[in-house]
Amino acid sequence: MSTAAVSTDPARLGPVPATARTRTAGRPPWVRPAVAVLLVATAALYLWNLSASGWANDFYAMAVQAGTKDWEALFFGSLDPGNVITVDKPPASLWLMALSGRILGFSSFSMLLPNALCGVGSVALLYAAVRRTSGPVAGLLAGAALALTPVAALMFKFNNPDALLVLLMVAGAYCTVRALDRASTGWLLLAGAALGFGFLTKMLQAFLVLPAFALVYLVAAPTGLGRRLLQLVGAGVAVAVATGWWIVAVALWPAESRPYIGGSTDNTPLELAFGYNGLGRIFGGEGNGGGGGGMGGNTMFGGETGLFRLFGPAFGTEVSWLLPAALSALVAGLWFTRFAPRLDRTRAALLLWGGWTVVTGLVFSFMSGTIHPYYVVALAPGIAGLVGIGAVELWRGRHNFAARIVLALMLAATGVWDFILLDRTPDWQPWLRWVLLVLTAAVAAGLLFGLDRIRRAGIVLAVAGVVTGLLAPAAYAVVTASQGHSGSIPTSGPSGSSMGFGGMGGPGGGTSNSELTALLKATTTKWSAATNGSQSAAGLALGSDTAVIAIGGFNGGDPAPTLERFQQYVADGEITYYVSGGMGGMGRGGSGEIATWVEQNYTAQTVGGMTVYDLTAGANAG
């Protein structure tokens, strides 16, 4: 593949004119219907059986429920409408789900609908971004690759923050590509704003793509170096403003009249961002066990760190199906464009999606703190973009023998690796991996021997190559989308599992405890109950549709409410019951002293197999 083949060759599949003014001119008539099919199919996949996961992750569902009941709880991301403590993440994703619940009524469907739509939006924006640099065929391939990534099919039907995070990151990439057209300050500021809101979704993880965005603009924007640098400074300000408005609002709000910021050590979102959810995730430390440490075993917490971590048992079947092809496309593409002009759009696209993939992949591979398999959904757009661009550009340059060899090797590596991944679940559709291997060998041989030069055989070979490359991840994505997932750590695939903490000695099964649920429903106080940890409180709140205090937040370890504050709630008659058990005293702080105080001053009763204390009966009653 020559330099001309990746920049100006008019014989490429799908036109990619040199300027933004002509980029949409002469678009083939099949493009719009093809894009419509892609987006409708994506919507069908993500909306299909959407409520099968029920409340999905009860932790976030509890906060969404609170947001539908109280505006302050929505703004802060509180776990209960009484605003005792927040989730341990910023609230942007909760805003979407709670607003949906306010419009449609709180339900599993209304909660998960915004995340499914985030998935469709991500595919649409990825298509649009790749099309602008590499044509509609590359855009369609990239969009399909993202839609059919198994972890994407999982997270765009779940209620963790990752769905909105991915949408905002892809939106930032699209705005960056648009900024490259005419060195547009406006589009670059929008890219910064998108990542700023990404911070309000999942904090520093949103910034993993910043180096790629800055690099590609610095290299390929059509303006002088001084202006490029000044525009990047402006984009940094946009990031700060989009990030900082909520942080400033929280800082200015009197701490005694707002919820405690869950997961922080000093009741501020900045400490949460750079502590537990920031450097703690990278380097480990208290509350951030990683590398196989902690509950759930090795794979649930990422497995051993190292260069090949993404191919291991924790992440392999989630996202690595097309990773060998993506990395091959990046290396080959940068080599073939090494003599291209600074403004070459193909190289710019490779830097964008390649930088996204490499930086994010390396961080995930070597971070020592808490990481779960579903985190790697943030890698999926980068991988998909590289595959779409690389496959199409190499196909366009296939008359160059080197490009033909690279394309055949990409396909062969994908087929072999997918065979290995499918073999990790040997009892599920065992025929599939052998069919895939045969197809891979046939298409790779056809490429090597130039069968595409036979009349009409090129189209057949191209379609066969696409089907072969996407067959395995598509099968995993479809089976993932067809089943429900729940708990704190969902995984994709035919034997997709999940792990939560609600069942660990606490009342996390409150949703199915009819006797306890009826007891809480009959209460009229501000909070029907309190219990240790959100994983326990969530089941009670969701099952009874009442407000429940999650003492200590996610794992019961945050100092909210304090014993003195809890005693005041009881004295004011604002809590009816204390439900014993749950996850208390883990992490930073502890809820054990509240449990001790209740046990010493109130009489226990058994309700639905759970130990319950009536806090309205008076101390030392009975």
DOPAMI-663419 format. One line per 2 residues: number of its first residue (from 1); their letters; for each residue x, y, z of C-alpha. Coordinates in steps of 0.25 Angstrom, whole numbers, plus 5000, padded with zeros to 4 digits. Example, Ala and Ser with C-alpha at 12.3 -4.5 7.8 and 13.67 -1.06 7.14 Angstrom:
// DOPAMI-663419
1	AS	5049:4982:5031; 5055:4996:5029
//
This chain:
// DOPAMI-663419
1	MS	5000:5000:5000; 5006:5013:4996
3	TA	5005:5027:5002; 4996:5031:4990
5	AV	4987:5019:4994; 4984:5024:5007
7	ST	4982:5039:5004; 4977:5042:4990
9	DP	4974:5029:4982; 4961:5032:4975
11	AR	4959:5017:4973; 4957:5015:4988
13	LG	4944:5008:4993; 4935:5020:4996
15	PV	4940:5035:4993; 4948:5042:5003
17	PA	4951:5056:4997; 4962:5065:5002
19	TA	4954:5076:5008; 4942:5078:5018
21	RT	4934:5085:5007; 4934:5073:4998
23	RT	4934:5062:5008; 4919:5059:5006
25	AG	4919:5062:4991; 4916:5050:4982
27	RP	4912:5041:4994; 4908:5027:4988
29	PW	4893:5025:4989; 4895:5013:4998
31	VR	4901:5020:5009; 4889:5025:5016
33	PA	4881:5012:5016; 4893:5005:5021
35	VA	4895:5014:5032; 4880:5013:5036
37	VL	4882:4998:5036; 4894:4999:5045
39	LV	4887:5008:5055; 4873:5000:5055
41	AT	4881:4987:5057; 4889:4993:5068
43	AA	4876:4999:5075; 4869:4985:5073
45	LY	4881:4978:5080; 4882:4988:5091
47	LW	4867:4990:5094; 4864:4975:5092
49	NL	4859:4969:5105; 4864:4981:5112
51	SA	4857:4979:5125; 4863:4965:5127
53	SG	4873:4970:5136; 4863:4976:5146
55	WA	4870:4986:5154; 4884:4982:5149
57	ND	4893:4988:5159; 4885:4991:5171
59	FY	4895:5001:5176; 4892:5010:5165
61	AM	4878:5006:5163; 4876:5011:5178
63	AV	4882:5025:5174; 4873:5026:5162
65	QA	4861:5023:5170; 4865:5034:5180
67	GT	4867:5043:5168; 4853:5041:5164
69	KD	4847:5045:5177; 4856:5057:5181
71	WE	4863:5067:5173; 4874:5069:5182
73	AL	4877:5054:5182; 4877:5055:5167
75	FF	4887:5066:5167; 4897:5060:5177
77	GS	4895:5045:5173; 4890:5042:5187
79	LD	4887:5027:5190; 4874:5031:5197
81	PG	4864:5043:5196; 4867:5048:5210
83	NV	4881:5051:5205; 4890:5044:5215
85	IT	4901:5039:5206; 4904:5039:5191
87	VD	4909:5028:5182; 4924:5027:5180
89	KP	4924:5033:5166; 4920:5046:5160
91	PA	4905:5047:5157; 4904:5050:5142
93	SL	4900:5036:5138; 4889:5036:5149
95	WL	4884:5049:5144; 4880:5042:5131
97	MA	4874:5030:5137; 4866:5038:5148
99	LS	4861:5048:5138; 4856:5036:5130
101	GR	4849:5031:5142; 4842:5044:5145
103	IL	4837:5044:5131; 4833:5030:5129
105	GF	4831:5025:5143; 4842:5018:5151
107	SS	4844:5004:5145; 4855:4995:5140
109	FS	4852:4999:5126; 4852:5014:5128
111	ML	4865:5013:5136; 4872:5005:5125
113	LP	4867:5012:5113; 4876:5024:5114
115	NA	4888:5014:5114; 4883:5007:5102
117	LC	4881:5020:5095; 4896:5024:5099
119	GV	4900:5011:5091; 4893:5015:5079
121	GS	4898:5029:5080; 4912:5024:5081
123	VA	4911:5015:5069; 4906:5027:5061
125	LL	4916:5037:5065; 4928:5026:5063
127	YA	4922:5024:5049; 4922:5039:5047
129	AV	4936:5042:5052; 4942:5030:5044
131	RR	4935:5034:5031; 4940:5048:5031
133	TS	4954:5043:5030; 4953:5029:5023
135	GP	4940:5029:5016; 4926:5022:5019
137	VA	4931:5008:5018; 4941:5010:5029
139	GL	4931:5017:5037; 4921:5005:5035
141	LA	4931:4995:5039; 4936:5003:5051
143	GA	4921:5005:5056; 4918:4990:5054
145	AL	4931:4986:5061; 4927:4995:5073
147	AL	4912:4990:5074; 4917:4975:5073
149	TP	4927:4976:5084; 4922:4967:5095
151	VA	4925:4977:5107; 4918:4988:5099
153	AL	4906:4979:5098; 4907:4977:5113
155	MF	4909:4991:5117; 4899:4998:5108
157	KF	4888:4989:5115; 4893:4992:5129
159	NN	4892:5003:5139; 4907:5006:5142
161	PD	4913:5019:5138; 4921:5013:5126
163	AL	4910:5015:5116; 4910:5030:5117
165	LV	4925:5030:5118; 4927:5024:5105
167	LL	4917:5033:5098; 4924:5045:5103
169	MV	4938:5040:5099; 4933:5037:5085
171	AG	4926:5050:5085; 4940:5057:5088
173	AY	4947:5049:5077; 4936:5053:5067
175	CT	4938:5068:5071; 4953:5066:5070
177	VR	4951:5061:5056; 4942:5072:5052
179	AL	4952:5082:5058; 4963:5077:5049
181	DR	4955:5081:5036; 4957:5096:5038
183	AS	4965:5097:5051; 4952:5100:5057
185	TG	4953:5106:5071; 4938:5104:5074
187	WL	4939:5089:5071; 4951:5087:5079
189	LL	4944:5094:5091; 4933:5084:5089
191	AG	4942:5073:5090; 4948:5078:5103
193	AA	4934:5080:5109; 4930:5066:5105
195	LG	4942:5060:5113; 4939:5070:5124
197	FG	4925:5063:5125; 4932:5050:5124
199	FL	4939:5054:5137; 4925:5056:5143
201	TK	4922:5042:5139; 4934:5034:5143
203	ML	4944:5044:5147; 4959:5042:5142
205	QA	4956:5030:5133; 4950:5040:5124
207	FL	4963:5047:5122; 4971:5035:5117
209	VL	4968:5039:5103; 4972:5053:5105
211	PA	4987:5050:5100; 4982:5045:5087
213	FA	4972:5056:5085; 4983:5067:5088
215	LV	4994:5059:5079; 4985:5058:5067
217	YL	4981:5073:5067; 4995:5077:5070
219	VA	5000:5069:5058; 4989:5070:5048
221	AP	4981:5083:5050; 4982:5092:5037
223	TG	4988:5104:5044; 5001:5110:5050
225	LG	5007:5104:5062; 5005:5116:5071
227	RR	4990:5116:5068; 4989:5101:5070
229	LL	4996:5102:5084; 4986:5113:5088
231	QL	4974:5106:5083; 4979:5094:5092
233	VG	4980:5103:5104; 4966:5107:5101
235	AG	4961:5093:5100; 4967:5090:5114
237	VA	4960:5102:5119; 4947:5096:5114
239	VA	4950:5083:5120; 4952:5090:5134
241	VA	4939:5098:5133; 4931:5086:5129
243	TG	4937:5078:5140; 4938:5089:5150
245	WW	4924:5095:5151; 4918:5083:5159
247	IV	4931:5082:5168; 4930:5097:5171
249	AV	4915:5095:5174; 4918:5084:5183
251	AL	4929:5092:5190; 4920:5104:5192
253	WP	4908:5096:5197; 4909:5095:5213
255	AE	4914:5082:5216; 4904:5080:5228
257	SR	4892:5082:5218; 4896:5073:5207
259	PY	4899:5058:5206; 4913:5052:5209
261	IG	4922:5050:5197; 4922:5034:5197
263	GS	4936:5028:5195; 4944:5041:5199
265	TD	4952:5043:5212; 4949:5058:5214
267	NT	4935:5059:5208; 4939:5066:5195
269	PL	4938:5061:5181; 4953:5065:5177
271	EL	4958:5056:5188; 4949:5045:5182
273	AF	4955:5048:5168; 4969:5047:5172
275	GY	4969:5037:5183; 4959:5025:5183
277	NG	4955:5027:5169; 4968:5033:5163
279	LG	4982:5030:5168; 4977:5019:5177
281	RI	4972:5011:5164; 4985:5013:5158
283	FG	4994:5009:5169; 4985:5002:5179
285	GE	4984:5004:5193; 4973:5004:5204
287	GN	4960:5001:5198; 4967:4998:5184
289	GG	4971:4984:5184; 4974:4979:5170
291	GG	4982:4969:5162; 4974:4958:5167
293	GG	4973:4963:5181; 4960:4964:5189
295	MG	4947:4958:5188; 4942:4951:5175
297	GN	4955:4944:5171; 4965:4947:5161
299	TM	4957:4950:5148; 4947:4959:5155
301	FG	4958:4968:5159; 4966:4968:5146
303	GE	4976:4957:5148; 4991:4959:5149
305	TG	4996:4972:5143; 5005:4972:5131
307	LF	5006:4975:5116; 4997:4963:5112
309	RL	4986:4965:5123; 4976:4970:5112
311	FG	4977:4956:5106; 4975:4948:5119
313	PA	4963:4942:5125; 4958:4954:5131
315	FG	4957:4963:5119; 4960:4954:5107
317	TE	4946:4951:5103; 4941:4964:5107
319	VS	4948:4973:5097; 4961:4966:5091
321	WL	4954:4959:5079; 4959:4970:5069
323	LP	4971:4975:5077; 4981:4968:5069
325	AA	4975:4973:5056; 4975:4987:5062
327	LS	4989:4988:5067; 4994:4982:5053
329	AL	4986:4993:5046; 4992:5003:5055
331	VA	5006:4999:5052; 5004:4996:5037
333	GL	4996:5009:5035; 5007:5018:5042
335	WF	5018:5011:5034; 5011:5013:5021
337	TR	5008:5028:5024; 5021:5031:5029
339	FA	5024:5040:5017; 5011:5046:5016
341	PR	5009:5061:5018; 5006:5067:5032
343	LD	4991:5069:5029; 4989:5055:5024
345	RT	4975:5051:5029; 4978:5036:5030
347	RA	4990:5037:5038; 4982:5047:5047
349	AL	4971:5037:5049; 4981:5026:5052
351	LL	4988:5035:5063; 4974:5038:5069
353	WG	4968:5024:5070; 4982:5018:5072
355	GW	4986:5027:5083; 4972:5024:5090
357	TV	4975:5009:5089; 4990:5009:5093
359	VT	4989:5019:5105; 4976:5013:5111
361	GL	4981:4999:5108; 4994:5001:5115
363	VF	4987:5008:5127; 4977:4996:5129
365	SF	4989:4986:5127; 4997:4991:5138
367	MS	4988:4998:5148; 4989:4992:5162
369	GT	4977:4997:5168; 4962:4992:5166
371	IH	4959:4989:5152; 4947:4980:5147
373	PY	4945:4973:5134; 4934:4983:5129
375	YV	4944:4995:5130; 4950:4991:5116
377	VA	4937:4996:5109; 4945:5009:5109
379	LA	4955:5002:5099; 4944:4997:5089
381	PG	4943:5010:5081; 4958:5011:5079
383	IA	4959:4997:5075; 4947:4998:5065
385	GL	4952:5011:5059; 4966:5005:5056
387	VG	4959:4992:5050; 4950:5000:5041
389	IG	4961:5009:5036; 4972:4999:5035
391	AV	4963:4989:5028; 4958:4998:5017
393	EL	4971:5005:5015; 4978:4992:5013
395	WR	4968:4987:5004; 4969:5000:4996
397	GR	4984:4998:4994; 4983:4983:4992
399	HN	4989:4984:4979; 5002:4987:4987
401	FA	5007:4973:4991; 5011:4978:5005
403	AR	4998:4983:5008; 4991:4970:5003
405	IV	5001:4962:5012; 4997:4971:5024
407	LA	4982:4970:5022; 4983:4955:5021
409	LM	4991:4954:5033; 4981:4963:5041
411	LA	4970:4954:5037; 4978:4941:5040
413	AT	4982:4947:5054; 4968:4950:5057
415	GV	4962:4937:5053; 4973:4929:5061
417	WD	4971:4938:5073; 4956:4937:5072
419	FI	4957:4922:5072; 4965:4922:5085
421	LL	4955:4931:5091; 4943:4922:5087
423	DR	4951:4910:5092; 4950:4917:5106
425	TP	4936:4913:5107; 4937:4899:5100
427	DW	4923:4894:5103; 4916:4906:5096
429	QP	4914:4905:5081; 4927:4897:5079
431	WL	4924:4896:5064; 4926:4911:5063
433	RW	4941:4912:5065; 4944:4901:5054
435	VL	4935:4908:5044; 4942:4921:5047
437	LV	4955:4915:5045; 4952:4909:5032
439	LT	4946:4923:5027; 4958:4930:5032
441	AA	4967:4921:5024; 4959:4922:5012
443	VA	4958:4937:5012; 4973:4939:5015
445	AG	4977:4930:5004; 4968:4937:4994
447	LL	4974:4950:4998; 4988:4944:4997
449	FG	4986:4938:4983; 4978:4951:4978
451	LD	4964:4945:4976; 4959:4959:4977
453	RI	4964:4962:4963; 4954:4952:4957
455	RR	4941:4959:4952; 4932:4961:4964
457	AG	4940:4952:4973; 4945:4964:4980
459	IV	4932:4968:4986; 4930:4954:4991
461	LA	4943:4953:4997; 4942:4966:5004
463	VA	4928:4962:5010; 4934:4949:5014
465	GV	4945:4956:5021; 4936:4965:5029
467	VT	4927:4953:5033; 4939:4945:5037
469	GL	4945:4956:5045; 4932:4960:5053
471	LA	4926:4946:5054; 4932:4942:5067
473	PA	4930:4955:5075; 4916:4956:5069
475	AY	4912:4943:5074; 4917:4946:5088
477	AV	4910:4960:5087; 4896:4954:5083
479	VT	4897:4943:5094; 4901:4954:5104
481	AS	4889:4963:5100; 4879:4951:5101
483	QG	4881:4949:5116; 4880:4957:5128
485	HS	4891:4962:5137; 4892:4967:5151
487	GS	4901:4970:5162; 4913:4979:5163
489	IP	4923:4972:5154; 4915:4967:5141
491	TS	4922:4959:5131; 4919:4956:5116
493	GP	4918:4943:5108; 4909:4931:5109
495	SG	4913:4928:5123; 4912:4942:5127
497	SS	4913:4944:5142; 4912:4955:5152
499	MG	4917:4958:5166; 4910:4967:5176
501	FG	4912:4969:5191; 4897:4969:5195
503	GM	4897:4954:5199; 4908:4955:5208
505	GG	4902:4953:5221; 4892:4964:5220
507	PG	4878:4968:5215; 4882:4969:5201
509	GG	4871:4960:5197; 4860:4969:5202
511	TS	4854:4970:5189; 4849:4956:5190
513	NS	4846:4956:5205; 4832:4959:5205
515	EL	4830:4959:5220; 4841:4970:5222
517	TA	4836:4977:5210; 4822:4978:5215
519	LL	4827:4983:5228; 4835:4995:5222
521	KA	4824:4999:5212; 4815:5001:5224
523	TT	4824:5011:5230; 4821:5026:5230
525	TK	4835:5032:5235; 4845:5039:5226
527	WS	4853:5027:5225; 4846:5013:5226
529	AA	4859:5007:5231; 4874:5007:5232
531	TN	4884:4996:5230; 4899:4995:5228
533	GS	4904:4997:5214; 4897:5001:5201
535	QS	4898:4987:5195; 4889:4983:5207
537	AA	4880:4995:5207; 4878:4995:5192
539	GL	4870:4982:5192; 4861:4988:5203
541	AL	4859:5001:5197; 4856:4995:5183
543	GS	4847:4984:5188; 4838:4993:5197
545	DT	4839:5006:5189; 4843:5014:5202
547	AV	4855:5022:5206; 4866:5014:5213
549	IA	4879:5019:5219; 4891:5012:5214
551	IG	4900:5014:5226; 4914:5016:5222
553	GF	4911:5016:5207; 4916:5006:5197
555	NG	4923:4996:5207; 4918:5002:5220
557	GD	4932:5009:5222; 4929:5023:5220
559	PA	4926:5032:5233; 4912:5036:5229
561	PT	4903:5036:5236; 4911:5038:5249
563	LE	4906:5032:5262; 4902:5045:5267
565	RF	4894:5049:5254; 4888:5035:5254
567	QQ	4884:5037:5269; 4877:5050:5265
569	YV	4870:5044:5254; 4864:5033:5263
571	AD	4861:5044:5274; 4853:5052:5263
573	GE	4845:5040:5260; 4850:5039:5245
575	IT	4855:5025:5244; 4845:5013:5248
577	YY	4854:5001:5247; 4869:4997:5247
579	VS	4871:4984:5239; 4883:4976:5245
581	GG	4894:4971:5236; 4900:4976:5223
583	MG	4914:4980:5220; 4918:4989:5232
585	GM	4932:4994:5236; 4939:4991:5223
587	GR	4949:5001:5217; 4950:5016:5222
589	GG	4942:5017:5235; 4931:5008:5239
591	SG	4917:5006:5243; 4919:4996:5254
593	EI	4917:5006:5265; 4903:5009:5261
595	AT	4900:4994:5260; 4906:4993:5274
597	WV	4898:5005:5280; 4885:4999:5274
599	EQ	4887:4985:5279; 4890:4991:5293
601	NY	4878:5000:5293; 4867:4993:5285
603	TA	4860:4979:5285; 4862:4970:5273
605	QT	4851:4963:5266; 4852:4953:5254
607	VG	4844:4957:5241; 4845:4949:5229
609	GM	4858:4942:5235; 4865:4956:5237
611	TV	4868:4962:5250; 4860:4975:5251
613	YD	4860:4986:5262; 4848:4996:5264
615	LT	4854:5009:5267; 4841:5016:5270
617	AG	4838:5006:5281; 4847:5014:5291
619	AN	4861:5010:5296; 4862:4998:5305
621	AG	4848:4994:5301; 4843:4980:5304
//
